[in-house]
Amino acid sequence: MTSSKPSLEDKTDNDFQNYGELMIATNAMSNSGNENSPHSSMGYKWVNIMSKIWDSDEAKKKRR
């Protein structure tokens, strides 16, 4: 999950849940100057994984 283009076929729902929790807990997806703004790109990982985590209810609660 940590590579720039991870293979998604061998990942479980639990893998995604754990990775999402880690990204939320460490605030790793936010811009350093504004935690309500994502540190995003249109790359494979953002489009397929990170944007779903960013838009999750759990992540939205943390940013409030």
QUIKA-V568966 format. One record per residue. N is the residue number from 1. D_CENTER is the distance of its C-alpha to the mean C-alpha in whole Angstrom. Layout:
N&D_CENTER, N&D_CENTER
This chain:
1&10, 2&11, 3&13, 4&12, 5&13, 6&13, 7&16, 8&14, 9&18, 10&18, 11&15, 12&16, 13&14, 14&14, 15&12, 16&9, 17&10, 18&11, 19&7, 20&6, 21&9, 22&9, 23&5, 24&7, 25&10, 26&10, 27&9, 28&8, 29&6, 30&9, 31&13, 32&15, 33&18, 34&16, 35&13, 36&13, 37&13, 38&9, 39&10, 40&10, 41&12, 42&13, 43&13, 44&12, 45&9, 46&7, 47&10, 48&10, 49&6, 50&3, 51&6, 52&7, 53&4, 54&5, 55&9, 56&9, 57&12, 58&11, 59&9, 60&12, 61&14, 62&13, 63&13, 64&17
